């Protein structure tokens, strides 16, 4: 099975092509360019490097959130378009689950944290590859206090952004190195293949973003209604 996977959920942007769970090619950018500019050429590059064509892709996958509202719409929109045009299945992978796969095999607890702004992080904790908490949006201090006293490795853009704070909160805390701390399309593809094998597939019409909390437009609308 050939899988095309995208991750446009955070500041970094990436695309990957896999054969089942084996990564064939991956392109990654974290250079402040807008994802709408870069993701198309990255897809072409990955397909070319994998010596395949878009018509040979069997499964389309993307990080479905939480993350940047605009970024998510870019990746999901492209995957929905590919799935619609080809009639092939699609899979949306939770961004936090994909992040945890970056450091799968680590001992102790893996904590995926994504900058949610407004003083909060999207987060979830994992052990032995299994999620052990709900998907949450809460202050980083609450996340750190909840993991106090146990070995934990942090991954995600918030882990990079708040590295000193995390390391200073507990000597048992670590932050994943820069090569794997950010979301990667390769991990999205691997998670998508596992979901597909479990029968959890979607299509161009059922694939939707997972925002975890309201968009700014929804918050403003609710505030207007409440006046």
Buried (B, 14 or more C-beta within 10 A) or exposed (E): EBBBBBBBBBBBBBBBBBBBBEBBBBBBBBEEEEBBEBBEEBBEBBBEEBEBEBEEBBBBBBBBBBBBBEBBBBBBBBBBEBBBEBEBBBBBBBBBBBBBBBBEEBEBBBBBBBBBEEEBBBBBBBBEEEBEBEBBBBEBEEBBEBBEEEBBBBBBBBBBBBBEBBBEBBEBBBBBEEEBBBBBBBBBBBBBBBBBEEEEBBBBEEBEBBBBBEEEEEEEEEEEEEE
